[in-house]
Amino acid sequence: MSKPTPLANQMRPHSLDEFIGQLHLLNSGKPLRVLIESKSLPSSIIFWGPPGCGKTTIARILALSVNAEFVELSAVSASKSDVQAAINRTRLLNKPVILFLDEIHRFNKAQQDFLLPFVEQGTITLIGATTENPSFEVISPLLSRSRVFVLNSLAEEELKVIIESALKKLLIDTEKENIELIARLSNGDARSALNILELALNLSNKKLSRQSILDSAQKSNLRYDKNGEEHYNIISALHKSMRDSDPDASVYWTMRMIEAGEDPKYIIRRMIRFASEDIGNADPNALTIAISAKEAVMFLGYPECNTALVQTAIYLAKAPKSNSTYQAVLLAKEVIEQTGNLPVPLHLRNAPTQLMKDLNYGLDYKYAHDYKDAKVEQEHLPEEIKDKKFYYPKHENGKI
C-alpha cells in the first residue's frame, strides 16, 4: 500500500498564479517575477529565508519556466558524488540542469569549492536555499557569483489563504476561529500550518476543534538557532532595548530567548556585561543585581530562574546609563597599542630590596593618608602620556 502524500506536498503551488506570499519579489515588475517571465536565469541563485516561506517551491517554478531538469539535494546528506552525479546529467540530457541544494549553509568550504568551477562555467545552474545569513555561511567566491533573494515569513493573512485553500481541497468546513488559530501557531511557516491542519484533522476525525489544533502544534516552534543569525539578532535586540531604557521590550526579548530554550547562563552573561558596559558607575548596584541573578540561574535552572532573568532585564532597562567605563577601556587599549610598554614612574615603584632603593624606586612617593582628605597631587601616568585622560564621567544628563 502506497503511503499517502502529505498535505503540504499536495498543496505545493506549480505556478506563480498559485503561489501565496513574497510579493516584494513576485509582484508584477519585481525581480523574481521578471526573472521567471524572462526565462533567463543567472548562473547561481541563493534564497535566504525562514522555514516554510516558499524557497523550494519558487526554485521548482523557476525550473519549469526554463524547461530545466530539476535535481534536488539536501546539503545535510548529499556527498560529493551526489553533486557529481547531478553535474553528469548535463552531459546526458539535452536541456539545462538546475541543482537545488537545500540548506546550502550545511556544505563545508571544500564542498562549496567543488561546486564553484561548474557554476563559473555555466555547467549547471545552482539554486541554494538557506535559513542562515549567506554572508557568514557561503564562501565569498560563490556568493559573489550568486544573486541573493531574501524571502520573508508569511503573514497570518497569507497563511489563512493557504489553510482555506487546503480545507476547500479536502471538502472540509470549519469555524473562522480555527483557521486563525492555526495561522497564529504556524509562526509564518506555510509547511507548519498545513502539517498542523493535517494532524488536527486526523486527531479529530476530520472535524477540527481548538483542542485538536493545540495538540497538533509543536510545543515551541519559535525560530531560534543558538548558533545562527537569529540568536545574534535577538540578543542584539535585548541589549539595545535595555540600553534605550525600554523595560517592556527588554522583558519580551528575554522571554523570547527563554521560550526558545536558550541557555540561561548565556543570557545572564550578556546582562552582566551590559551592567558594566552601558550602566557602569551610573548605578554600581546594577552589576551586583546581575551577579545575584547569575547565582539564581546556577542554583535554580529552568524554569524557575526565568523570573530572576526578567527581573534583572527590567532593572537594567530602568537604571541610569553611562558608557564611561566602556569608553575608558577603549581609550586605554588604544593608547597601550600605540605606546607599548611605557615604564612605571620611579616614585610609584615598589622597593622591597636595598638595590631597588639605591635605584630610586619609590623615591619621593607621597602617601595619600598623610594628606588632608587623603588627596595628594603626584603623577601616576608614565611621562609620555601624563596628560592623557581616559575616564569621562557621564552621570548627569548623559553629558560629560
N, C-alpha and C positions, 0 to 999 in steps of 0.2 A: 504494500500500500504506500503510495507516494505521500510525502509529508506536505501538509497544506502550506501554501505560500503565506508568509507573514503579511499582515495588513499593510505595514509600512512599505513593503515591496509592491504590493498590489496598487497602492496609491501613488507610486512614483511617477511624476509627470514625464511625458515623452516629447513635449514641445514647449516653447515659450508661452504659448497661449494657456497652457495648463499650469504653468509654474506660478507659485504664490510667494511674494516677498522679493527682496533685493532690488527694489525699484530704482535705487540710486545707480544701479548697474544695468538694469534690464528695461527701463522705460525707453520710449522712442527717443533715439538720438544719444542714448547713454552708451558708454564704451563697450560693454559686453554685448549689448543688443546689436551695435554696429558690427562688432567682430563676427557674431554669428550670422548676421544677414549678409555680410560681405563674403562669407565662406573663405576667409583668409586668416590663417592663424599664425601667430609668432612662433618661433622655434621652441619656446618654453613659456609656460604659464604657471603661476602659483596662486592657489586660492587659500586665503588665510581667513579663518572664521571659526566660530564655536561649533560644537556638535549639532547636527540636525538642521543646519541652515541652508543646505542645498548644494554643497560643494560637488559631491559625486554626481548628482542629477544634472547640474549645469555642464559638467565635463562630458556626460553621455550625450546631452543635447548638442554640444559642440561637435562631437564625433559624427553624429547623424547629419549635421549641417554640411559637413565636408565629405560625407560618404567615406569616412575613415574606419579602419579596423580598430576596435576599442579593446585594449588589453589592460585589465585591472589587476594591480598587485597591491599588497599591503606591505609597507616597509617594516612592519613588526616581524613578518615571517619570510619575506622574499629574500632570496640569496642572489649572488652574482650570476649564477647560472639561469635563474628565472628571468633576470633582466636581459641576459644574453639571448635567451630563447625569444623574448619579445622583440629584440632587435633583429634577430634572424628572420622573423616573419615578414619583414620588409622586403627580403630577397625572394620570398615565396609568393607574395601577393602583389597583384598589380594595382595597389591602392595604398594610400598613406596609412601609417600606423600611429595611433595615439597611445602612448604609455601613460596610464593613470596610476600614479603612485600615492596611495593614501598614507597619511601620517609620515610624510617625507622627512619630518624632523627626526624620525627614529633611524634614518640611514646615517651611518657614521661618515667621516670625512673621506675615507678610502672608497666607500661605496658611491658617494656622490661624485668623487673624482672620476670613477669609472664611467659614469654617465656622461660626463662633460663633453668629450670629443664627439659623441653621437648626436648630442644636442647642437654643438657648434656646426657640424657637417650637415645638419638637417636630415640625418638618417631617420630619426623619429621626432615626433612632437611630444614633449614631456609636459604633462599636467600634474603638478604636485598639489596635494591638499594637506593643510596643517592647521592645528589648533594653536600652535605656538608661533611667536613672532619670528618670521623668517630671517630677520636681521641677525638673530642670535643662532638660528638653527640650520640655515642653509649656507653653504660655502660661498664666499664672495664671487668667484668666477661664474658659478651657476646662477647666483642671484642677479648679477649684472646682465646676464643674457635672458632674464625672465621678465615677463610682465606680471606684476603682483596686483591682484584684486582682493580688496578687503570686503568680506561678507559680514553681515550683522545678524545677531539673534533675531528671530521673528517676533513681531509684536503680537500681543494677545488677540487683536482683531484678525490678524493674518492666520494665526493658529485656529481660531474659531471657524474660519472659512474652510480650512483643511479638514477639521473634525466634522463639520456639517457635510462636506462632500463625501467623506467616508461613511457617515451614517446613511446618507442617501443611497450610496452604492450597496450598502448592506440592507437597505429597506427597513431601517430601524428609526423610530421616533423617540425623542426624549425631551426632557424639560430644558429650557434655556440655561437654567442654573447649573445643570450637569456639564453642559458644553463649556460654560465659563470656568467651572472648577477645573476641568481637565486642562484648559488653556493656561490657567494660572499655575497649576502644578508642574507644567511642562518646561518652565523656565526658558522659553524662546526656542525650544528644540522640537521640530516637527516630528522627528522619529520617536521621541519620547512621548509626544501627545498621542500618536497612533498606537504605540505599544500599550500605554495606559488604557486607551479606549478598548483595544482588543482583549486585554486581560480582564478588564472590568466586565465586559460582555460575557466572557467565559465564566466568570465567578458568579454572575447574577442571572444565568440562563437567558441571556440576550436582552435583559431588561435592566438598564442602567439604574444605579442608585448612588447616592452620595457615599455611602459606606463602601460599596464595591470599588468606587473610584479611588477613595483614600487608601484602601487596602492594596490597590494595584500600583499606586505611585511609590517610587522608592522613598525610603525614609529621608534621604538627603540627596538631592540632585543639584546642589549648589556647585557652580563651576569654580574650582579652586585647585589648581595644580601646585603642590607645595614647592616644586622646582621650576615652575613655569612663570609666564609673564603675569598671569592673574594674581599670583602670590605677591609679586612685587607691586602691582597696581594697587592692591588693597592695603598693603602695609603703608604705601605712599599716601593713600587717601586718609588713613588713620593719622599718620604723622602730621599731615597738613591740616587736618580738621582740628587736632589738638593745638597746633601752632596758631591757628586762626581763632582759637578760643570758642569753638563750636561744640558744646557738650553733647548735643543730640546726634550730630554726625559721628562724633567720637564713639558714642555708645553703639551706633549702627554698625560701623566698620569693625569694631571689636567683636561684636556678636556675629558678624559675617564670618570672621575667621574661626570663632569658637564653633559655630554651627557646621562649618565645613571640615572640622576636625584638625585644625592647625595645632601644632604642639604648643601648649600654654607657656612653656619655658621660652619659646621663641618670642611670643607676644610680650611677655614681661621684660625680656632682654631689650626689646625695642623701646619699651616705655622707660626703662632705666636710662637708656641712652638719651632719650628725649628730655628727661628731667634735668640732665646736665647740659645738653646742647641748647635747648630752647627756653629753659627756665633759669637754671643756674642759681646764682645768689639773689635773684629777684625774689625767690621763695626757696630757701635751702631745705625746707621741710618736704618739698616735692620729691627729692631724692630719697629721703627717709621713707616716705609713703610707698614709693616704688619698690624699695628694697624689702619693706614689710610685706608687700604683695607677693614678691618672689618667694618669701617664706611660706605664705599661704598656698601658693601654687605647688611648691615642693611637698608640703605637708598634706594637702587635700587632694590634689589632682582633679581631673574631670569627674563628674560635672560640678562638684561643689565649689571649685575655685573660680567659676565664671563670675560670681558676684564681686570677688576681690579684683579681678581684671577690669570689670566695668567700673567699679568704684574708683579705681586708680585712673582710668581713662577720663572720667568726669573731673576728678581733682586736677589732673594735669591740664585739661582743657580750660578750667576756670582759673588756674593760677596765673599770676602776673608773669610776663615773658621778658627774658633778656638773653641774648646770644653772646654776651660779653666773654664768657668762658670759652665758648667755641671759637670766637674771633681771636682770643688770646692764643689758643692752641695753634691756629693757622698762622698768625703773625710770628710766633716764636719758631715754628717749624721752618718758615721761610727764611728767617734770619740765620738760623743754625745751618741750613743748607747753603747759604751764601758765605758764611764766615767760618764754618768749620769749628775746630776745637780751640776756641779762644781760652787763654789762661785765666784761672781764678785769681782775682786780685790778692796780693800778698797778705793784706790785713784780714782777709776772710778765711785764710787757710788755717787748718788745724796744725798745731806744733807739738806733737807728743814726744819728740826727741830733741836733744840739745843741738844736733846738726840742723834740724829744721829751724830752731830758734836763731841759730847763727846765720841762717839764710834769710832772716827777717820774716819767716812765716808768722802770721798773727800779730806783727808789729803795728802798734797804734790802733788796734781794734778797740772800738768803743762798745762797752757792754750796756745794752739799752736800759737795763733796770737801774743803772746808776744815774739815769736822767729822768727829768720830770715827765710824768705820764708814760714812761718807758718809750719815749720817742727820741731818736737820735739821727742826726744828719751825717751820713757817710755813704760812700759809693759802694753799691752792691753788684753792679754790672761790670763786665770787662771794659777796659778803657776804650776799645774800638767802637763800642755800642752804648756808651754810658748815657747818652741822651735818648735812647730808644724807649718807646712806650709800647706796651703790649696789652694792658688792661684798660679798657674804656667802659666804665660802669654805665649801664643803661637802666637804672632803677626807676627813674621818674619820667613819666610821659613818653617813654620809649625813646628819649633823646640822650645823647652823650652829655 
